[in-house]
Amino acid sequence: MEIKKLMQTFAHHGKVEWISYRPGPTSRKPLVVADSIEVTEKKGIVGDRYRGTSRKRQVTLIQAEHLDAVAGLLQKERIDPALLRRNIVVSGINLLAFNDAAFQIGEAILQMTGYCHPCSQMEEALGTGGYNAMRGHGGITCMVVKGGRIKTGDEVKPLPGFTPLLF
């Protein structure tokens, strides 16, 4: 099978496990954990503090399976997703496979724009070694291609053949 076809083939869809947004003007403000969010092409997550004009970091996602990996690396039983400050936790699908691709979550269509590398706050939030435990497990950044509602429990599904936007 040719590589292009392989890159568009997934065993199954993923699932939204957890959602949050950051309402305050500063990154230190507590997250709001929600059952659903509304996303738009211009603002990203409605009510979120993000106001960048590049659109490249409107929504951040991380895999639930990576939370387990980070917990294991830190010898902890579990990691609270709120500590990582990502917007959406997804299980059952490899988010890195969405590189240069679009995917649908609920009513919305998102496009991966890059990797969500850890920042120095991870050392503070997770303890000694937190930054290095997160390296390679930080998730992805996305732009909103088509707005809509995203809810806990929604499917995360690839859109093969969808032409990614240039950003």
N, C-alpha and C positions, 0 to 999 in steps of 0.2 A: 504494500500500500504506500502511496506517495506521502511524503512528510506533511504537505499542506492538508491532506485529508486526515492524517493522524492527529494533527493539531486541532482539528475541529470535532474530534470524536471523544465523547465523555461517557463514562459508564452509567451515570445517572445525574439527576439534578441535585443541587444543594438546597439548604434550608436556612432561613434567617432564625437565629437562636436568641439574639439580644440586640437592642437598639438604644442609642443614647445621642444626645447633642449637648453642645456647650453654649449656654445662653449669654454668658457674661462677656464683657469687653476684654477680659484677660484669660489666659490659658489656665490660671490657677483657680478659677471659679469652679465650684462643684458641677459635675455632669448632671443632666436630667435623664433618667432612665425612662423610656417610653415604650408603649405597646406598638406605636406606629409614628411615622413621620411623613411629612409632605416635602417633596423635593421639586425644585424648579430649575430650569436651564440658567436663569440669571442669578439666583440667590443661593443655589445649592439647597441645603436643608433649611426650611423655613424656621426661623427662631434661633438658628445657630450663629455663633459669633463670627464665623468665617465671612469675610467680605472682600476677598481677593478678586482681582479683575482677570487673572489668567484662567480661571475656571479649573485649573489642573488639580486642585485639592478640595473640591466641593464636598466629597464624601470619602471617608476612610473605612476600609473593611479589613478584618482579620479573621483567620480561620480558627474555629474552636479547637481543632486538633493541635494548632500551634500553642494555644494556651496550655495544653497538657505538656507539650514539649518544653516550654519555658518553665513550668512548674517543676518538671523533672530535673532540668538543669540547675534549678535553684534548691533542689531537695525540699520542695514544698508540696503539700497535698493538692492544692489548687491555687489558681490565680483569679482574683476578681477582675472581670473585664473592665470595670470602671477605672482600675488603676492604669490601664494601658491607653485610655483616652481615645479609643477608636470609636467610630459611629455605629458600625454594624459588625456583629459576630456571626459568621456563616459556618455551617458544618456540611460535610459530605461532598465537597467539590474543591479542587485545587484552584485557588484564586490566581496563582501565578500563571496558570494556563490561559488566563484572559489577557495576556500581554498583547497589546495592539489589537484588542478585540472589544466588542460590545456584548453586553449581557443584560438580561431582564430580571428585575426583582419586583414582584408585585406589578403595579401599573407602570413603573419607571424603567427606563433604559439608561444604563450607565456604561461608560467606557473607561477602561483602565488607562491611567496616564503615567503611572510610575509606582515605585516601591515606597512604602511608608517606613522609612528607616527610624530606628529609635533615637530619642533625644536624651540629653543628660538627666531629664526628669525621671527616667526609668530607674536610674540608680537610687534616687530618693524614694520612688514609689515601691520598688521591689526589693530594695536592700542591696547590700554589697554583691556586685556581679550582675545586677539587674540589666545594665546596659548591654553587656556582652551576651547575656542569655537571650536577649531580644534580637540580637543581630541575626538576620536571615529569617526572622519569624515575625517581623513587624507589620506585615500585611501590605495592602495596596492603596493607592490614592486613585480617585476617579472624578470624572466630570459627568454632569447630568446631560444626556443627549435628549431625553424626553422625560418631562416631569410626571409626577403622579404620587400616589400613596404607597408606602412600603410598611408592611406589618410583620410582627413576629409570626413565624410560621410560614411566611411566603416562600415560594420556590425561587431558587436562583438558577437560571437556565441560560446557556450560551445561545447566541444568535448567529449561527453559521451563515456566512454569505453577507452579513450586515457590513456595509462599508464604513469603517471607522472615520470619524471626523478628524481633520487636521487641526491641531491646536498650537 
